[in-house]
């Protein structure tokens, strides 16, 4: 929520980039489920596996450097959790309230 309170000060390009990051993550999971049921599920599964494999390689190398290798196995769950967490934060308070000292 802290980032929402300062979002007005972000450059427009950064606002769009951050928004696109979460929108594309959400769209990946929505289209994955839809594609598995209504499309060529083998092709969809190959593309999803490729995306997750790239994430494992990129995030896994960073996790190993920080000695957090145990989190690598939970990566798809953490990714899905991030999407729902961001949605709940954005929808809970779209206009941040300013806190004033008494």
N, C-alpha and C positions, 0 to 999 in steps of 0.2 A: 504494500500500500504506500510505502514511502516513495517509491518511484512514481506512482500516480500523482502524488502531491507535487512533484517537481517536473512532471512531464510537460507542463506549459513552457518550461525553459529549454527544452530540447530543440535542436535544429529540426526543421521539417523532414529532412532526409532520414535522420535518425529515428524520428517517430514512425515513419513509414516502414523502415527496415525492421524495427522491433515489432511492429504490428504484423508485418508480413511473416516474420519468423514464427509467431504463434499461430497465425491463420494457416500457414502451410503445414505445420505440425498437426493441427486439428483436421485439416483436409486429408492428410495422409491416412489417418486412422479411420475417418468416415469412408473414404473411397476404398480403403483396404477391405473393410467389412462388406461394403456394397459390391465390390468387385468379386469377392470370394463367393457371394451368393448369386449374382446376376450376370457374371461374365466368365471369360476363360480363366478359371481359378488357378490353373497351372502357371499361366503367364503372370498373373497378379502376384502369386506366391513367390515366383522367381524375383520379380522387381522388389517386393517387400524384403525378401531375404538379402538382396543386394544392398538396399538402403541400410538395413540393420547391421550388415557386415561392415559397411563403411563406417558407421557410427562406432561399432566395436573397435575398429582399428584406430580411429582418431581419438575417441574418448578413452579407449583402453590404454593407449600409450601415455596419455596424461595421468590416468589413474595409477599406472605402474610407477611413474616418476614420483607421485605423491604417496605411494605405498597404500593405495586404496583399491587394490585389486579385487576385493570381495564385492564391490559394488558393480563390477562389470557384468556379472550374471543377471542382475536385476535391471539392466539397462532398458529393455523394452517396457517393463512395468513402470520404471521411474519416468520414462518419456511420456507414457500415457497419463501418469499422475500429474506431471507438469502441465499438460494440456488442461486437465480438469481444474487444477489449482489456479491457473491463470484465468480461466473462464469464471471461476467463482469470485476471484478478486476483482476482475473487471466488472462483473455484473452486480456485485454487492454494493459498490459505491462508485458510480461513474463520475461523480463530481466530488472530489475530495473536500472535506471540511477543514477549515483552517483552525488550528488550536491556538488560542490566545491565553496568555497568562492573566490571572486575576490580579 
